[in-house]
């Protein structure tokens, strides 16, 4: 296996080492077997009837949302997430074990766009892991206000999963099986989109206004004809802080537009939002936005989106 050289981005794939062309990035079955047999952390080999069996090159995701999406594309394969379910991707601090997980032969599905915070820095700092490719799903997506939360629009995910499919096939997954599972999951995502559209349709135009705790729902609002009129933390990153002037301006907006609810997020502190809502006499409705959870109601991407849409529809109903 060749090594050295600077990393490059080819069609969204960030490739370590000197494998700069798309053809050389696609791993052969023989190469995958060789690397899997020499990497104890990420795969192992055994001798069976005189032949060598090997564990397929693992596919890893940065977030639990992308891990679930990739698992569906790969027909239920367990895809580990560097950032576990229930953790905030903006702030999660990776451990040495997380470094081990990516420091070997793997396809890594990353969100990109600055979402992953410290984990993104970890990916950038990896020193030529053998035959590792990193795919940033925000590459090729028309970003809305520099918001990296692209999964809030299921149709974007439905289009993006072809890239995950190509990555899985490149690391020795069965092409026909992966193509079938990708098509099935795309149908599920498009059905989800239609379900959300129908669920939100009864909301009157004057009631389609949202105030959120931070800028994470731009794609959802854009897709389903809602309008975000303000945020408690005016940033796409939960590490940002509020200030008195911004909160005063937001309070004026809520009062003038007769906004009845503030949508918060379960992964971040909602103290400022709660105090603001209490002072103005409006409801607080928590959503699950940046991670799936262990709760069956939100433990997959599809269920998470369905849960949020139902909560939004109920909160904004007349």
VMD Tcl script that draws the C-alpha trace (Angstrom):
set ca {
  {0.00 0.00 0.00}
  {1.37 3.36 -0.97}
  {1.71 6.03 1.73}
  {2.79 9.59 2.21}
  {1.61 12.64 0.35}
  {-1.01 15.15 1.30}
  {-4.66 14.41 1.73}
  {-7.06 15.43 -1.01}
  {-10.77 15.80 -1.61}
  {-12.18 14.04 -4.65}
  {-15.88 14.50 -5.31}
  {-16.58 14.84 -1.61}
  {-14.28 11.99 -0.59}
  {-11.35 13.13 1.56}
  {-8.60 10.59 0.94}
  {-5.50 10.14 3.08}
  {-2.15 9.22 1.57}
  {-1.18 9.50 -2.08}
  {-4.30 7.88 -3.57}
  {-5.43 10.99 -5.40}
  {-7.61 9.60 -8.20}
  {-11.08 8.14 -7.85}
  {-10.02 4.84 -9.45}
  {-7.16 4.35 -7.00}
  {-9.46 5.19 -4.12}
  {-11.72 2.25 -4.91}
  {-10.22 -0.60 -2.95}
  {-9.88 -4.06 -4.49}
  {-11.05 -7.13 -2.59}
  {-7.47 -8.29 -2.29}
  {-6.29 -4.98 -0.83}
  {-9.14 -4.90 1.68}
  {-8.27 -8.43 2.80}
  {-4.61 -7.54 3.25}
  {-5.31 -4.44 5.30}
  {-7.97 -6.15 7.42}
  {-5.51 -8.95 8.26}
  {-2.87 -6.51 9.47}
  {-5.08 -4.25 11.58}
  {-6.02 -5.82 14.89}
  {-8.17 -2.96 16.15}
  {-10.58 -2.73 13.24}
  {-10.65 -6.24 11.86}
  {-9.19 -9.68 12.20}
  {-8.39 -12.74 10.10}
  {-8.73 -16.44 10.63}
  {-7.77 -19.50 8.66}
  {-10.67 -21.65 7.60}
  {-10.16 -24.78 5.46}
  {-6.92 -23.41 4.13}
  {-8.48 -20.10 3.05}
  {-8.26 -16.69 4.70}
  {-11.42 -15.15 6.12}
  {-11.41 -11.48 6.94}
  {-13.66 -8.91 8.56}
  {-14.88 -6.35 6.00}
  {-13.34 -2.91 6.23}
  {-15.51 -1.08 8.76}
  {-17.70 1.87 7.97}
  {-17.74 4.47 10.75}
  {-19.88 7.60 11.15}
  {-19.15 10.70 13.18}
  {-22.68 11.18 14.54}
  {-25.44 8.81 15.62}
  {-27.73 10.26 12.95}
  {-25.33 9.45 10.13}
  {-24.56 6.07 11.72}
  {-28.25 5.18 11.54}
  {-28.54 6.42 7.96}
  {-25.44 4.48 6.91}
  {-26.74 1.37 8.69}
  {-29.91 1.49 6.61}
  {-27.92 1.88 3.39}
  {-25.74 -1.10 4.35}
  {-28.73 -3.39 5.02}
  {-28.66 -3.18 8.79}
  {-24.91 -3.38 9.29}
  {-23.83 -2.03 12.67}
  {-22.15 1.30 11.94}
  {-20.35 2.75 14.98}
  {-20.74 6.44 15.80}
  {-17.77 8.41 17.09}
  {-20.23 10.73 18.84}
  {-22.68 8.51 20.75}
  {-26.44 8.81 20.78}
  {-27.59 11.56 23.09}
  {-24.34 13.57 22.82}
  {-24.07 17.07 21.33}
  {-21.88 16.86 18.19}
  {-20.86 20.50 18.61}
  {-19.20 19.88 21.97}
  {-18.37 16.16 22.25}
  {-14.74 15.52 23.20}
  {-13.32 12.35 21.59}
  {-11.32 9.85 23.62}
  {-8.21 7.84 22.74}
  {-10.51 4.93 21.85}
  {-12.24 7.15 19.31}
  {-8.86 7.86 17.75}
  {-8.23 4.11 17.51}
  {-11.55 3.64 15.73}
  {-10.54 5.93 12.87}
  {-6.80 5.24 12.88}
  {-7.01 2.34 10.46}
  {-8.72 1.16 7.26}
  {-12.24 2.60 7.23}
  {-14.79 4.64 5.38}
  {-15.85 7.50 7.64}
  {-19.18 9.21 7.04}
  {-18.93 12.75 8.40}
  {-21.43 15.58 8.31}
  {-18.86 18.32 7.75}
  {-19.66 22.00 7.59}
  {-18.09 22.53 11.00}
  {-20.76 20.53 12.83}
  {-18.54 17.99 14.56}
  {-16.38 20.41 16.53}
  {-13.58 18.53 18.35}
  {-14.26 15.34 16.38}
  {-13.78 17.29 13.15}
  {-10.43 18.46 14.45}
  {-9.56 14.83 15.24}
  {-10.32 13.78 11.67}
  {-8.13 16.57 10.32}
  {-5.29 15.54 12.63}
  {-5.15 11.87 11.67}
  {-1.66 11.12 10.30}
  {-2.09 9.14 7.09}
  {-4.32 6.30 8.29}
  {-3.96 3.43 5.81}
  {-6.55 3.64 3.07}
  {-8.97 5.73 5.10}
  {-11.48 7.87 3.25}
  {-13.65 10.53 4.86}
  {-16.83 11.62 3.14}
  {-18.33 14.94 4.25}
  {-22.02 14.83 3.47}
  {-22.35 18.62 3.29}
  {-20.10 18.67 0.21}
  {-22.24 19.36 -2.82}
  {-25.21 20.60 -0.75}
  {-26.34 24.19 -1.19}
  {-25.87 25.38 2.39}
  {-28.67 27.48 3.90}
  {-27.15 30.31 5.94}
  {-24.05 28.17 6.57}
  {-26.23 25.78 8.58}
  {-24.65 22.27 8.63}
  {-27.83 20.54 9.89}
  {-28.72 19.21 6.43}
  {-30.51 16.10 7.74}
  {-33.46 18.29 8.70}
  {-34.65 17.88 5.09}
  {-35.26 14.18 4.31}
  {-35.11 14.83 0.57}
  {-31.49 15.97 0.94}
  {-30.71 12.69 2.69}
  {-32.57 10.73 0.01}
  {-30.24 12.26 -2.58}
  {-27.10 11.93 -0.44}
  {-27.33 8.21 0.28}
  {-26.03 7.31 -3.18}
  {-22.64 8.52 -1.97}
  {-22.81 6.23 1.07}
  {-23.83 3.40 -1.25}
  {-20.77 4.01 -3.44}
  {-18.52 4.08 -0.40}
  {-19.93 0.80 0.91}
  {-19.48 -0.92 -2.42}
  {-15.94 0.45 -2.65}
  {-15.04 -1.40 0.53}
  {-16.30 -4.79 -0.56}
  {-20.00 -4.79 0.26}
  {-22.20 -6.72 -2.16}
  {-23.26 -4.23 -4.88}
  {-26.67 -5.76 -5.57}
  {-27.59 -6.03 -1.91}
  {-26.43 -2.48 -1.15}
  {-28.31 -1.11 -4.17}
  {-31.50 -2.84 -3.01}
  {-31.21 -1.52 0.55}
  {-30.41 1.98 -0.70}
  {-33.50 1.99 -2.91}
  {-35.68 0.72 -0.06}
  {-34.37 3.36 2.33}
  {-34.78 6.13 -0.24}
  {-38.44 5.13 -0.58}
  {-38.79 5.29 3.22}
  {-37.23 8.77 3.31}
  {-39.51 10.09 0.58}
  {-42.51 8.60 2.34}
  {-41.35 10.36 5.52}
  {-41.16 13.65 3.62}
  {-44.71 13.20 2.35}
  {-45.90 12.30 5.86}
  {-44.35 15.43 7.38}
  {-45.77 17.61 4.61}
  {-49.26 16.25 5.26}
  {-48.85 16.60 9.03}
  {-47.89 20.28 8.81}
  {-50.31 21.23 6.03}
  {-53.21 22.31 8.30}
  {-51.13 25.02 10.02}
  {-52.36 28.45 8.96}
  {-49.96 30.87 7.28}
  {-50.05 33.28 10.22}
  {-49.11 30.47 12.61}
  {-46.13 29.10 10.67}
  {-43.62 31.11 12.70}
  {-40.91 29.49 14.78}
  {-38.48 30.63 17.47}
  {-35.73 28.10 18.19}
  {-32.98 27.77 20.76}
  {-30.21 27.79 18.12}
  {-29.99 27.87 14.33}
  {-30.53 24.19 13.52}
  {-33.86 24.00 11.71}
  {-33.26 26.12 8.61}
  {-33.58 23.14 6.24}
  {-36.72 21.90 7.97}
  {-38.31 25.33 7.78}
  {-37.28 25.79 4.16}
  {-38.65 22.39 3.12}
  {-41.98 22.66 4.93}
  {-42.82 26.33 4.41}
  {-42.19 27.51 7.95}
  {-40.44 30.72 8.97}
  {-37.84 30.98 11.73}
  {-38.23 34.51 13.08}
  {-35.63 34.32 15.83}
  {-33.27 32.18 17.90}
  {-32.25 32.31 21.54}
  {-28.64 31.55 20.51}
  {-28.19 33.25 17.12}
  {-25.67 30.69 15.89}
  {-25.55 27.26 14.24}
  {-23.21 26.16 17.05}
  {-24.44 25.41 20.57}
  {-21.13 26.69 21.98}
  {-22.21 30.26 21.22}
  {-23.68 32.33 24.03}
  {-26.64 34.60 24.41}
  {-26.44 38.27 25.31}
  {-28.91 40.68 26.85}
  {-29.34 42.82 23.73}
  {-30.17 39.83 21.50}
  {-32.61 38.43 24.05}
  {-34.35 41.81 24.35}
  {-34.69 42.02 20.57}
  {-36.00 38.45 20.43}
  {-38.57 39.24 23.15}
  {-39.81 42.18 21.05}
  {-40.11 39.92 17.99}
  {-42.07 37.29 19.90}
  {-44.46 39.91 21.26}
  {-44.95 41.79 17.98}
  {-45.55 38.62 15.92}
  {-47.63 36.92 18.60}
  {-45.39 33.85 18.61}
  {-46.86 31.27 20.98}
  {-44.04 28.78 21.43}
  {-40.26 28.54 21.72}
  {-38.72 25.31 20.44}
  {-35.74 24.12 22.48}
  {-33.40 21.15 22.04}
  {-32.87 18.30 24.42}
  {-29.09 18.24 24.02}
  {-28.42 21.80 25.13}
  {-29.18 23.98 28.09}
  {-32.56 25.65 27.76}
  {-32.28 27.93 30.79}
  {-32.28 31.16 28.77}
  {-35.14 29.95 26.58}
  {-37.15 28.85 29.60}
  {-36.70 32.17 31.37}
  {-37.62 34.09 28.23}
  {-40.71 31.99 27.62}
  {-41.83 32.27 31.23}
  {-41.44 36.05 31.16}
  {-43.47 36.33 27.95}
  {-46.05 33.69 28.82}
  {-45.32 31.38 25.87}
  {-44.87 27.61 25.72}
  {-41.57 25.74 25.54}
  {-41.54 22.63 23.36}
  {-38.36 20.50 23.32}
  {-37.23 18.80 20.11}
  {-34.58 16.18 19.34}
  {-32.44 17.66 16.61}
  {-28.71 16.85 16.67}
  {-28.64 13.21 17.76}
  {-30.85 10.17 17.97}
  {-31.51 8.94 21.50}
  {-32.08 5.66 23.34}
  {-35.81 6.40 23.49}
  {-37.70 4.23 20.93}
  {-39.60 7.36 19.88}
  {-36.38 8.99 18.64}
  {-33.83 6.18 18.32}
  {-33.58 6.33 14.52}
  {-33.32 9.23 12.08}
  {-36.80 8.55 10.67}
  {-38.41 8.33 14.11}
  {-36.58 11.46 15.26}
  {-37.90 13.45 12.30}
  {-41.40 12.06 12.78}
  {-41.33 12.95 16.50}
  {-40.22 16.54 15.81}
  {-42.76 17.07 13.05}
  {-45.59 15.87 15.30}
  {-44.42 18.14 18.14}
  {-44.20 21.14 15.81}
  {-47.59 20.43 14.25}
  {-49.25 20.17 17.67}
  {-47.55 23.30 19.00}
  {-48.41 25.49 16.01}
  {-51.96 24.25 15.56}
  {-54.72 26.87 16.12}
}
mol new
graphics top color blue
foreach p $ca { graphics top sphere $p radius 0.5 }
foreach p [lrange $ca 0 end-1] q [lrange $ca 1 end] { graphics top cylinder $p $q radius 0.2 }
display resetview
